[in-house]
Amino acid sequence: MKNLWLTTAMLLVTASAQPLWAQQTAGELFALWASEDGILTVEEWDAGIDSSFGEQAVDLGPITWDTDTDGIITMVEFEAGAESSGVFQELTATEPAPEDMDRVLANHNADTTDSAITLDNVGQLQQIWSVESEHPISHVPLIEGDRIFFADWGGTVYAADAASGEVLWQNTIAEPMTQWPWHGFAGTGATDGDRVYQASVEGTAYALDAETGEVLWQTEIAEDEHAGNQSRLMTWDGLLFIGLQSVEEPLTAMMENFEPNFRGKVLALDAATGEIVWETQLVEEPHNGVAVWSSFAVDPMSGTLYFTTGNNYTGEATELSDAIVAVDARTGEIKWAHQTTEHDVWTMAMPEGPDYDFAGGPQLFTAVIDGQPRLLVGAGQKSGIFHTWDASTGEPLWATSIGYGGVDGGIHGEASIGGDRIIAWSNNSYIHTAPPEQHPASIKALNPATGSHLWVNDKAQPAEINAAGYLSGNVYFLGSLDRSLRAYNAQDGSEVWSTETPGPIISSVRADDGRVFVSTGAPALFGDWAGGRNTVTAFGMPE
């Protein structure tokens, strides 16, 4: 039995005891099992019943039908209600599979289903509030209900009213190593509604009460004194996922005779207690490197966690560097991995390889290939290539160039996936100490099934770094280091709006409820060209 993606209105029946993929209106995924009595109620559909099934009619609310005689239920037969015996085998795909899976778990950086921002009104956006900090903010704004959560490089976590920007609470909980090029909360936390989770560059994870900011637990996540987090955390099924990175690459040039010994790994913590549930080591002694810099994706049906990795530091390269990795989300056991760049060994003091880390995390999406819906996973690399694999097997499917690679070139953030397209951006051979307008970035829209271009906006805007855009309806937002936020028509790539921001945008963009949120900052590592204020800033429609 093949895995199938279905639109909301579809329900499949089978004599097999194996689960099928299914999609519910709310956008959450469920494993669909047949009920023991052969009648599947709405309540059982929500719960996911695991039991045997005979060839009987299935009742989901007002819809009742039998399996078709040829074993295939087409769209037309479904709408009419096939009334004949037989065993279901497959669904004939007639259009791309739906996009409305859980967008957070799939890591889509998009919401195309219900956007208050349109091509007609995007020009009305204006700054509505800004919260300032003493320290750079590269934390992606986390929106939960009417609140927004973020943190800064100084070790302070904030909660603010999403509509007004009023700071509801703030709590300085980490002691950053300010002599490091990046420090404090340079990564991005997560929230499950009740708790806010953070993990510092210095190697400590925290859970805070979302209402009060009180620290509920803290856990040391790294044994290496130069290791910690700069990735984006993710929660699922009571687990908190964290990827480790290190500041050792720049320290090789900052400290005489410095020898890197960091070894990358991914951890899962119990979200309620902070206890470490599992760790997956990505490189063994005497090798080093293989950091996790970006975000995660989770397939809840198979219980698979996906992440991407960076280069080795010194010595020989290992097989999990510059790779995508799929693991069992509950145990950390590796299911499959695929390396895209071999022999990538790099530090600032000894730049032997190209430094083609994955700066973009994995993203799950569906596409119809050879007439069948397939679950795919894609990710963007600093080589400038967006790669795609079969999410179940790791089979490479297609790879498309978005821009030119380099240390700060190539893809430096996740794509946005929605509608019938993938929108990705890439720097072109950029170095972060150079003024961003000297190295314009490219934006391209791709066909999810083939990777072919739907449109190209070459040299669209000044360079960006470590940030994803956001697709809101038919409007694609992307920040820039030149202190500006731009919006593009998702259908043809044309620029439709731009505005100045208080400082260089150094986080992914987020949009929600007619508002757009960005984080800004000018870290010292950028050099003399950078300036401006450290803020989280919101744009919205005039009242």
C-alpha positions in Angstrom: 0.0 0.0 0.0 1.4 3.4 -1.0 1.3 6.5 1.1 -1.2 8.9 -0.3 -2.0 12.6 0.1 -5.7 13.5 -0.1 -7.8 16.6 -0.2 -10.0 17.4 2.8 -13.1 15.9 1.2 -11.6 12.5 0.5 -11.6 9.5 2.7 -10.3 6.1 1.6 -11.2 2.6 2.7 -9.0 -0.5 2.5 -9.0 -4.1 3.5 -5.3 -3.7 4.6 -4.5 -3.0 8.2 -1.9 -0.5 7.2 -2.5 3.2 7.8 -3.2 5.7 5.0 -2.3 9.4 4.8 -5.2 11.7 5.4 -5.8 15.4 5.6 -8.3 17.2 7.9 -9.8 20.7 7.4 -7.8 22.2 10.3 -4.6 21.3 8.5 -3.4 18.6 10.9 -2.4 15.2 9.7 -3.8 12.0 10.9 -3.1 8.3 10.3 -6.4 6.9 9.1 -7.4 3.5 10.2 -10.6 1.7 9.7 -13.0 1.2 12.6 -13.6 -2.3 13.9 -17.3 -2.3 12.9 -16.5 -1.0 9.5 -18.2 2.4 10.1 -15.8 5.3 10.7 -17.3 8.1 12.6 -16.1 11.7 12.8 -14.8 11.1 16.3 -12.9 7.9 15.3 -11.5 9.8 12.3 -10.0 12.5 14.7 -8.6 9.9 17.0 -7.2 7.6 14.4 -8.5 4.1 15.0 -6.1 1.1 14.7 -8.2 -2.1 14.1 -9.2 -4.5 11.4 -11.6 -3.6 8.7 -13.9 -5.5 6.3 -15.2 -4.4 2.9 -18.1 -2.3 4.2 -19.4 1.2 3.7 -17.6 4.0 5.5 -19.6 6.7 7.0 -18.0 10.1 7.6 -20.8 12.4 8.6 -23.2 12.6 5.7 -20.9 10.9 3.2 -21.3 7.1 2.6 -19.8 5.0 -0.2 -18.3 1.6 -1.1 -15.0 0.9 -2.8 -15.1 0.9 -6.6 -15.0 -2.4 -8.6 -11.7 -1.6 -10.3 -10.0 -0.7 -7.1 -9.6 2.9 -8.0 -11.8 5.7 -6.7 -11.5 8.7 -9.0 -12.5 12.3 -8.1 -15.8 11.9 -10.1 -16.7 8.6 -8.6 -16.0 10.0 -5.1 -18.4 12.9 -5.6 -21.1 10.6 -7.0 -20.6 7.9 -4.4 -19.2 4.7 -5.9 -21.6 1.8 -5.0 -19.9 -1.4 -5.9 -17.7 -4.0 -4.2 -13.9 -4.2 -4.4 -10.7 -3.5 -2.6 -9.3 0.0 -2.7 -5.8 0.2 -4.1 -4.8 3.7 -5.1 -6.2 7.2 -5.8 -5.8 8.6 -9.3 -4.1 12.0 -8.8 -5.6 14.7 -11.0 -4.0 17.8 -9.5 -1.1 18.7 -7.0 -1.6 17.5 -3.5 -2.7 20.0 -0.9 -0.5 22.5 0.8 -2.4 22.9 4.0 -0.4 20.3 6.1 0.8 21.6 9.4 2.8 24.6 8.2 4.9 24.8 11.3 6.0 21.2 11.4 6.5 21.2 7.6 8.6 24.4 8.0 6.8 26.2 5.1 7.4 29.9 6.0 4.1 30.6 4.3 0.4 31.0 4.9 -1.5 31.1 1.6 -4.9 29.9 3.0 -6.1 33.0 4.8 -4.1 36.2 4.3 -5.3 39.6 5.3 -2.5 41.1 3.2 -3.1 41.1 -0.6 -1.6 42.6 -3.7 -4.3 45.2 -3.5 -3.6 46.5 0.0 0.1 45.6 0.6 1.0 49.2 -0.4 -0.9 50.5 2.7 1.5 48.7 5.2 3.2 51.1 7.6 5.2 50.7 10.8 2.9 50.3 13.8 5.3 49.6 16.6 9.0 48.8 17.4 10.5 47.4 20.5 14.2 48.3 21.0 17.0 46.3 22.7 20.6 47.1 23.6 21.7 43.9 21.8 21.2 42.6 18.2 18.0 40.5 17.6 18.3 37.7 15.1 15.5 35.7 16.8 12.6 34.9 14.5 9.4 36.5 16.0 7.2 33.7 17.5 3.5 34.5 17.3 1.2 32.7 19.6 -2.4 34.1 19.8 -2.2 37.8 20.6 1.4 37.6 21.9 4.8 37.7 20.2 7.9 36.2 21.8 11.6 36.9 21.0 15.0 37.1 22.5 18.3 39.0 22.0 22.0 38.5 22.0 22.2 39.9 25.5 20.4 36.8 26.9 17.0 38.5 27.5 13.7 36.9 26.5 10.6 39.1 25.8 6.8 38.8 25.5 4.9 41.6 23.8 1.4 42.3 22.7 1.3 41.5 19.0 -1.0 44.4 18.2 0.5 47.2 20.2 4.1 46.1 20.9 3.6 46.7 24.6 6.2 44.6 26.5 4.3 42.3 28.8 7.4 40.8 30.4 11.1 40.4 29.9 13.6 38.2 31.7 17.4 38.2 31.3 18.3 34.6 31.9 21.6 33.9 30.1 25.1 35.3 30.5 26.5 35.7 27.0 30.1 35.4 26.0 30.2 38.9 24.4 33.7 38.4 23.1 32.4 35.7 20.7 31.3 36.8 17.3 27.7 35.7 18.1 26.4 35.0 21.6 23.3 34.9 23.8 20.1 34.0 22.0 21.4 34.3 18.4 19.2 31.4 17.4 15.4 31.1 17.6 13.3 29.5 20.3 9.9 27.8 20.2 6.6 27.9 22.0 3.8 25.5 22.6 1.4 28.0 24.1 2.1 27.3 27.7 5.9 27.5 27.6 8.5 29.4 25.7 11.8 27.6 25.0 15.2 29.1 24.3 18.7 27.7 23.9 21.8 29.9 24.1 25.0 30.0 22.0 26.8 29.2 25.3 25.0 25.8 25.6 22.0 26.1 28.0 18.4 25.4 27.2 15.5 27.0 29.1 11.8 26.7 29.4 9.9 29.8 30.6 6.2 30.3 31.6 4.6 32.0 28.7 2.4 34.1 30.9 4.9 35.3 33.4 8.4 34.7 32.0 9.4 32.6 35.0 12.1 30.0 34.3 10.6 26.6 34.7 13.7 24.5 34.0 17.2 24.8 32.5 19.5 22.1 31.0 23.1 22.1 29.9 23.0 20.8 26.3 26.7 20.9 25.4 29.9 19.5 26.9 32.2 21.5 24.6 32.8 25.0 26.1 32.4 26.6 22.7 29.2 24.8 21.7 25.6 25.8 21.9 22.6 26.6 19.8 22.1 28.9 16.9 19.4 26.8 15.2 15.6 27.2 15.4 14.1 25.0 18.0 11.0 22.8 17.4 8.5 21.1 19.6 6.5 18.0 18.8 4.8 15.3 20.8 6.2 16.4 24.1 9.8 16.7 22.8 12.0 19.8 22.2 14.5 19.4 19.4 17.8 21.3 19.5 20.8 21.3 17.1 24.3 22.2 18.2 26.7 24.6 16.5 30.0 26.1 17.6 31.9 29.4 17.4 35.1 27.5 16.8 35.3 28.3 13.1 36.0 32.0 13.7 38.0 31.3 16.9 40.6 29.6 14.8 41.4 33.1 13.3 40.8 35.0 16.6 43.0 32.9 18.9 46.6 31.8 18.3 47.1 28.1 17.9 43.4 27.4 18.6 42.6 23.7 17.8 38.8 23.0 17.1 37.4 19.9 18.7 33.6 20.5 18.5 31.5 17.6 17.3 27.9 18.3 16.1 24.8 16.6 17.5 21.1 16.9 17.7 19.2 16.5 21.0 15.6 15.9 22.1 14.6 17.1 25.5 11.5 16.3 27.4 9.6 19.6 26.9 8.0 19.4 30.4 11.1 18.7 32.4 14.2 19.5 30.3 15.5 16.0 30.7 17.6 14.8 27.7 15.6 12.0 26.0 18.1 11.2 23.3 21.2 12.5 21.5 22.4 11.7 18.0 26.1 12.3 17.5 26.9 13.4 13.9 30.6 12.9 13.9 33.0 10.7 15.9 36.5 11.3 17.2 39.0 12.1 15.9 36.9 14.1 13.4 35.1 17.4 14.2 32.6 19.9 12.9 29.2 19.0 11.4 27.2 21.7 13.1 23.4 22.2 12.8 22.7 25.8 11.9 19.2 26.0 10.8 15.7 24.6 11.4 13.8 21.3 11.7 10.9 19.7 10.0 8.7 16.8 11.4 6.6 14.3 9.5 4.0 13.4 12.2 2.7 10.4 10.2 6.0 8.5 10.1 7.5 10.2 13.2 10.5 11.4 11.3 12.6 14.4 12.2 14.6 16.1 9.4 17.6 18.4 9.8 20.6 19.6 7.8 24.3 19.9 8.6 27.5 21.9 8.0 31.1 21.2 7.1 33.9 19.5 9.0 36.6 21.8 10.5 39.9 20.0 10.2 41.3 16.7 9.1 39.2 14.5 6.9 35.6 15.1 5.9 32.9 12.7 7.2 29.8 11.3 5.6 27.2 13.4 7.6 28.8 16.8 6.8 26.9 19.1 4.4 24.0 16.6 4.5 20.3 16.2 5.1 19.5 13.7 7.8 16.3 11.9 8.7 16.0 10.3 12.1 13.3 8.7 14.2 11.9 11.7 16.1 11.3 9.6 19.3 14.6 7.8 19.4 17.1 9.8 17.3 18.0 6.6 15.3 19.1 7.6 11.8 16.7 6.4 9.0 18.6 7.8 6.1 21.1 10.6 5.2 22.3 12.2 1.9 25.5 14.2 1.6 25.6 16.9 -1.1 29.1 18.2 -0.9 32.1 15.9 -0.1 35.4 16.9 1.2 34.2 20.2 2.7 36.7 21.0 5.5 36.8 24.7 6.5 37.6 27.1 9.2 38.5 30.8 8.9 42.2 30.0 9.6 42.3 27.0 7.3 39.7 27.4 4.5 40.4 24.2 2.5 36.8 23.5 1.3 34.1 25.7 -0.1 32.2 26.1 3.3 28.9 24.9 1.8 26.9 24.3 4.9 23.2 24.0 4.8 22.0 27.4 6.0 18.5 26.5 5.1 16.6 23.8 7.1 14.5 21.0 5.7 11.0 21.6 4.4 8.3 19.1 3.7 5.9 19.4 0.7 4.0 17.3 -1.7 4.1 17.1 -5.5 2.6 14.8 -8.1 5.4 12.9 -9.8 4.6 10.2 -12.5 1.0 10.6 -11.7 1.4 9.8 -8.0 1.4 12.2 -5.0 4.7 12.0 -3.2 5.9 13.5 0.1 9.2 15.4 -0.6 11.7 17.2 1.6 13.8 20.1 0.3 16.6 22.3 1.7 18.8 25.2 0.5 22.6 25.1 0.7 25.3 27.8 0.7 26.3 26.4 -2.7 23.3 28.2 -4.0 21.5 25.0 -4.8 18.0 24.0 -3.6 17.9 20.2 -3.3 14.9 17.9 -3.1 14.6 14.3 -1.9 11.9 11.7 -1.4 11.0 12.1 2.3 10.7 8.4 2.9 13.7 7.0 1.2 16.2 9.9 0.7 16.2 9.4 -3.0 17.5 12.6 -4.7 14.8 13.9 -7.1 15.9 17.3 -8.3 18.3 20.2 -7.6 18.0 23.8 -8.9 20.5 26.6 -8.7 19.2 29.8 -7.1 22.4 31.8 -6.9 26.2 31.7 -6.6 27.7 30.1 -3.6 30.3 31.2 -1.1 31.0 31.6 2.6 28.1 34.1 2.9 26.9 33.4 -0.6 24.3 30.9 -1.7 21.0 30.2 0.1 21.0 31.6 3.6 17.5 30.7 4.8 14.5 28.5 4.1 12.3 28.8 1.1 8.6 29.7 1.2 6.3 26.9 0.1 2.7 27.6 -0.8 0.2 27.5 -3.6 1.8 25.7 -6.5 5.3 27.0 -6.0 8.5 27.1 -4.0 10.0 30.6 -3.6 13.7 30.6 -2.7 16.3 33.4 -2.5 20.1 33.3 -2.7 23.0 35.6 -2.2 25.6 35.8 -4.9 29.2 35.3 -3.7 28.6 37.7 -0.7 30.9 38.4 2.2 29.2 39.8 5.3 31.8 42.5 5.8 30.9 44.1 2.4 28.1 46.5 1.9 25.1 44.4 0.9 24.1 46.5 -2.1 27.3 45.5 -3.8 26.1 41.9 -4.0 22.4 41.7 -5.1 20.4 38.6 -4.2 18.3 36.5 -6.6 14.8 35.3 -6.0 13.3 32.4 -8.0 9.9 30.5 -8.0 10.1 26.8 -8.7 7.8 24.0 -9.7 7.6 21.7 -6.7 7.6 18.5 -8.9 10.5 19.4 -11.2 12.4 22.3 -9.8 11.9 24.2 -13.1 11.6 28.0 -13.0 8.2 29.6 -12.8 9.8 33.0 -12.7 13.2 34.6 -11.9 14.0 38.0 -10.4 17.7 38.2 -10.7 19.5 40.8 -8.7 16.3 41.5 -6.9 17.6 43.3 -3.9 20.7 43.8 -1.6 22.1 40.8 0.2 20.5 39.1 3.2 21.9 36.6 5.6 20.5 33.8 7.9 16.9 34.7 7.1 13.9 33.3 5.4 11.3 35.2 3.5 7.6 34.7 4.2 4.7 34.0 1.7 1.5 35.6 2.9 -1.3 34.9 0.4 0.1 36.1 -3.0 2.7 38.4 -1.4 6.2 37.3 -0.7 8.2 39.3 1.9 12.0 39.3 2.2 14.2 41.4 4.4 17.6 42.8 3.6 20.8 43.9 5.3 20.4 47.4 3.7 17.7 48.2 6.3 14.8 47.5 4.1 11.8 45.1 3.8 10.4 44.4 0.4 7.3 42.6 -0.9 7.0 40.8 -4.2 4.2 39.5 -6.3 4.3 35.7 -5.8 2.9 35.1 -9.3 5.5 36.9 -11.3 8.3 38.1 -8.9 7.8 41.8 -9.5 8.5 44.1 -6.5 5.2 45.6 -5.2 6.2 47.4 -2.0 9.3 48.4 0.1 9.9 50.3 3.3 12.9 51.3 5.5 13.5 49.4 8.8 15.3 50.5 11.9 18.4 48.4 11.2 19.6 45.5 9.0 17.1 42.6 9.1 18.9 39.6 10.5 16.0 37.2 11.1 13.3 35.5 9.1 10.2 37.5 8.3 6.9 36.5 9.9 3.3 37.6 8.9 0.1 37.1 10.9 -3.3 38.7 11.0 -2.5 41.5 8.6 0.8 42.3 10.3 4.4 41.7 9.3 7.2 41.3 11.9 11.0 41.5 11.5 14.0 41.6 13.8 16.9 44.0 13.2 20.4 44.4 14.5 23.9 45.4 13.5 26.4 43.0 15.1 30.0 44.1 15.3 31.1 41.2 13.0 29.4 43.0 10.1 32.0 45.7 10.0 31.9 49.4 9.4 29.1 49.4 6.8 26.4 48.3 9.3 24.5 50.6 11.5 21.0 51.1 12.9 19.0 49.9 15.9 18.4 46.5 17.4 14.6 46.0 17.3 11.6 43.8 16.7 9.4 45.9 14.4 5.8 45.4 13.2 4.1 46.7 10.1 0.4 46.8 9.7 -2.6 48.5 8.0 -3.6 52.0 9.1 -6.5 52.2 11.4 
